Amino acid sequence: MRLPDPTGLVLVLGGIRSGKSAFAEGLAARAGERVLYVATGAATDPEMAARIAAHRARRPRPWRTLEAPLGIATAVEALDAKYDAVLLDDLGVLVSNLMLAAAGGAPLADAAECWRRLEAEVEGMVAAQGAASKPWIIVTSEVGSGLVPTTAVGRQFVDLLGRANQQLARAARGVYFMIAGYALDVLALGQRIE
């Protein structure tokens, strides 16, 4: 498949191991050599460290990595760097980071407060992309196709990420859904229900 040229905000959704990160990296590479890779994950255990190492090894050398678990737009703008595109991987991890920070050690964070913080994160990213006039490619998990989680924290995560995905999709110029390594152009195939 020939990758499309990324413009504006691009959302890449899919399940685990669907190929969404590799597809997003291909889109970013088409934008130019100077890609700012925004990583939201942290090496909290050996398995996660191995995942991060695999992602790093796949990136071209000229790409710059910014580790930012929260405050994405502010962190990118603070760099004042020249880049051809921003690639954020992964919005789901950002939601998890936000929930943990908002909970402050409690088993479950206040849902309204979490949404307020997440909505501000998403609005900040959309505004930063518009101000920079460079492609922002955001990788996220599609959580609407699975079972309803059995725990309250699991349901909160699914609700928050689902709402954020919809908010970003409404602002995006490109939305791709990954299935088994194949990209579906959602905007070309679908119709938004208001």
Secondary structure, DSSP 8 states (H G I E B T S, - for coil): -------SEEEEEE-TTSSHHHHHHHHHHHH-S-EEEEE-----SHHHHHHHHHHHHHS-TT-EEEE-SS-HHHHHHHH----SEEEEE-HHHHHHHHHHHHHTTSSS--HHHHHHHHHHHHHHHHHHHHHHTS-EEEEEE--TTS---SSHHHHHHHHHHHHHHHHHHHH-SEEEEEETTEEEEHHHH-----
